[in-house]
């Protein structure tokens, strides 16, 4: 009898916690709360950037493409996402960037912040009852291809939004193939940051740091590539992204 009462109490407590979590999530996803939080994050990112010393390494190819207004896909790993929007500020001022954001609540936070940086957001939608985080739906894919063919850039984290960490799991090679866009791997390292115990080991940069942006070599994707070529290019991109991350740490004297 006592065990039954304890079991009922645990179930009731679990129900209370579940309902509280749902209420908190619903509150966080309201327009005004999202706008307030995204504005705070945007201001914080600028504070970090302006209070820090910056250097851009091996960025000439990136500048050449944006100055010539050619389609470009800029890739970085998800754990460096918070500082990477400033890469767009390093490009030609007339060059426009798109960003792919997940349609769920967390993705909308990211989308709002990116929009404040001047990015055009493309939100994924449900696909066969599954969220677009499991793959880019056709509507979003068409919008991305159309934007790239109109000589815009695309910023994408090919291991996001749910991982696995630092593994290519998106349609980035296929997008480059269909749009004839070039791919450039990039990364950024902040000398002072907080590392979270998340799936991607996310790093939140801190003010008064040294920030190093590093750009890898361009990857050209032919529109006649085979499935074997796609596998090879995904591996090549993965290696170059890891190399860009290591180089950004090396040039910034950060392990």
N, C-alpha and C positions, 0 to 999 in steps of 0.2 A: 504493500500500500504506500509506504514511504517512497519507494523507488518510483512508483507511478506518479506521485505528486511531484517529485524532483524532475521527472521526464517532462511532465506538463509545463512546469515552470521554465525549463530550458527551451521548450518549443515556443512558449509565449514570449520569452525574452528574445529568441531568434526572430520571431515575427515583428516584434517592436523595432529591432535593429534594422531589419529589411525594409520596413515601412519608412523609418527615419532616413535611410540611405536613399530611397526613392524620392522622398520629399526634398532632400538636400540636392540631389541631382536635378530634379525638376526646377528648383530655385536657381541653380547655377546656370541652367540652360535658358533662362529667360533673357529677353533682348537686353534689358538695362544692365543686368549683372554681367552678361558677356561683354557688353560694350565697355563697362567700367574696368573689368579685369584686363581686356585686350588693350585698352588705352594705357593702363598702368604698365603692362609688359612692354608696350611700344616705347613709352617714356623711359623705362628702366634700360632698355636695350640701347637707346640713344645716349643715355648717361654713361653706360659702360663704354660705348664706342668713343665718345668725345673725351672722356677722362683717361683714355688709354693711348699708348703709342702704337701706331699701326705700320705694318709693312706688307707689301704685296710682292710675292716671289713668282717669277716665271709667268707673268700675266700678259705678255705681249700677244700671244695667240688669241687669248680671250678678247683683248682690246681690238685686234685686227678684225675679228669676226663681227663684233658689235659695231665698230666704226663703219664697216661695209654693209651693215644691216642684213646679214645673212642669218638664216635660222640656226639656232644653237640650243642644245640641251645641256644645262649645267647640273651635274650630279654631285651630291655629297652624302655622307652617311647621316642617318637620322640623329645620332647623338651630338652632331655639331650644328644642328638646325638653328639654334637660338642666335648665333652670331652671323650666319651665312647671308641673310638678306642684304647686308651691306655690300656684298659683291655687286649687286645691281647699281649701287652708287658709284662704283668704280668704272662702270661701262659708259658708253656714249649716252648723254642725257636724253637723246631722242629714241633710244632703243627701249622697247617695251618688253616686259617679262610677264609670263603666265606662271601660275603655281597650281599644282594639283593638290586639293585638300579633301580629306574624307568628309562624308556628309554627316557622320555622327557628331554628337555634341563636342567632344574633345577636338575633333577636326575643325569644327566651326570656330573654336577659339584661335587655332592656328591661322585659319583663313582670314579672320578679322584683322589679326596682326599683320599678315602679309598684305592685305588690302591697304592698310595704313602706310605701308612702304611703297605703295604704287603698283603692286602686282595685281594682275587680273586673275581672280580665282576661278578655277574650274572644279566644281564639287562633284564627287562621285555619287552615284545613286545606287539603289538596290539592283541586284542582278540575279535573276532566278531565285529570289528569296534570300539571297546572301548579300552582305554588305560589299560595297565596292572596294573595301580594304582587301578583299580576297582577289581582286582583279579589276581592271578598269572597264566600266561598262561601255557599250558602243556609242552612246550619246556623248559621253565625256571624251572618248577617243576621237570621235569625229571633230569635236570642238578643238581639241589639242592639235590635230593634224591641220585643220583649217588655219589656226593661229600661226603655226610654224611655217606653213606655206605662204603666209602673209608677212614672213620675215620677222616674227616675234621670237623671243627666247622662252624656254621652259625651264623652271627650277624644279627639281624632283629629288626625293630621297628614295633611291631604289630598294632600300631595305625596310621602308616604312609602309604603313604606320604600325605594324605589329610584329615585324621581324620575320625570320630570325636575324639577329644582329649581324650587320656587315656581310649579308648575303643578298645577291641580286634576286629579287622576287617580283619585279614589276615587268611591264611591257616596254621598257625603255629602248631596247634594241629594235623591236618591232616598230615603235613610234619613229625612230630615226630612219628606219628603212622606208616607211611609207611617206614620210615628210621630206626626205633627203636632207635632214638636219645633221649637223656635226655634233658630237658629244665631247664635252670637256669635263674630266673629273677634277674636283676641287675639295679643299678642306680648309679649316681654320683652327688655330689653337690659341687659347687664352692662357697666359702665364698664371693667372689666379682664377680658379673655378671651383664649383661644388659638384662632386660626382654623385649622382643618384643611384640607388640600388634598383634601377628599372631594367626592363628587358634589353635596352640599348646602352645602358650605363651612361645615361644622358648627363651632359656637362652644362651647368649653368655658369656663364662667365660672370666675373666680379669686376667692379670698377677699378680704375687705377692699375690696369694690367698692361702687358705687352701682347698685342694681337698679331699673329702672322697668318696671312692668307696665302695659300699655295695652290697653283694651278698645274695640273698634269698636261701631258701632250694630247692633242686632239685625236679623237677616234672617228674615222670615216667609215660609214656603213653603206655599202653598195645595195641598190634596190633589187639586185638579183641574187642575193646571198641564199645559201641553202640552210637547212635546219642545223647541219653540222657547223656551218659558219656562225650561226646564231649562238650556239653553245660556246664556241671558241671566243666570240666577242664578249659574251657575258662574263666569261672567266677573265678575259683581258681587262674589262672595265672594273671588275672586282679587285684585281691586282693593282690597277692604277689608282683606284680609290684608296686602297690600303697604303700604297706608296705615298700618295698626296698627304694622307693623315700623318704618316711617319715623318715626311719632309717638313710639314708645317710645325711639328713638334721639335724636330732637329734644329731648324732655323730659329726657333724661339727658345731653345735650351730648356725644353720641357720634356719629361719622360712620359 
